[in-house]
């Protein structure tokens, strides 16, 4: 799992690449927390356009960051979600908590 990041005004864009599962969850959570500590932007967008697989551990990483950001008065959104990942997010009820866009951002981290 790799992460690329970009600042866009008051939005932190985080592009994830790889599978979001048990083998990557702990390291990803720590890396995301480090970036969230370093960049206090109010809006955080996770670009999942290069994530092909997500399991319950990956959902836990996303929900953990959502809870953290919510407590801080910050917002999380998920963008560029692929169909296979979309199904898992929908079954888990994630779109009822976190805004999910199935297309990419106007200024995606991959475009820079």
N, C-alpha and C positions, 0 to 999 in steps of 0.2 A: 504494500500500500504506500503510495506516495501522495504528498500534499503540495500543491502550489498555492500561493496566496497573492492577493493584489488588493490594494486599497482603491476605492472609488468613492471619494468624498467621505461621507459618514457611513459607508458600507464596507465591510470586510468580506471579500470573496475568497472562498476556499474551495479549490478544485481537488477532488479525490480521484485516485486512479488505482484500480485493483479490486480485489474482493474484500468485502467488509464482513468478516466472520470471526470465529473464535481465535484463529491464529493471528489476526491483525488487531483485534479490538483493544487490548490493553495499550499497546504502543500507539495506536491511533488516538485513543482517549487522552493520553499524556501529551502527544504532539499538539492536538487541538487545544487542550488546556493551556499549554505554553503560548500558543498563538493568541488565544483569547486574553491571556494576561498581558501580553505585549501590545495588543491593539484593542483599545477600549471603544471601538466604534459601536454605535447603537444598533446597527443592523448587521447581521451576519448571514451570508448566503452560502450554503453548502451545495456546490455543483457536483451532482452525482452522474454526470454524463458519461464518465469512464468507469463507473462501478457496474459490474456485470452480475454480481451476486451479493446478497445480504442475508444474514441469518439473525437469530434472536440476540446474539452478542452484538452484532452491528446495530440492531434496533436499540439496544441498551446504550450504546455509545451516543447515538443521536438523541435519545430521550434524556440522557444525563446532561448533555450540553444544553438541551432545551430548558431543563429545570434550572440549571445554573444561570443561563442568560435571563430567564424570566425573573428569577430572584433579584437580579441586578437591574431590572427594568429595560433589558435589551431584547431584541427580537431575532428569531431564527427563522429562516425559510430554506426549503429544499428546491433546487432547480435542475432542469435538464434530466429528469428522472427517466431511466429506460423502462420499457414495458415489463421486463421480468422483475425489476426492483419495485416498480409501481404496484404490482400485484401484492407483494409482501407488505409494503407500506399500507395498502388499503385494507388487507386482512387484519393487520395489527391496529387499525384505527388511527394511524398517524395523521392523516389529513384533517381529522377533527381537532387536532391540537396545533399542528404546525402547517403553515401555508406550503403547498406543494405545487410547483409548476412543472409541467411535462415538457416544456420547451426551455431553451436556454435563456440566459440573461442577455440583455442588449450589449453589455460589456462583460463578456465572459472571460474568466481567467485564461482560457485556452486561446482566446483571440489576441492576447497581448504578447 
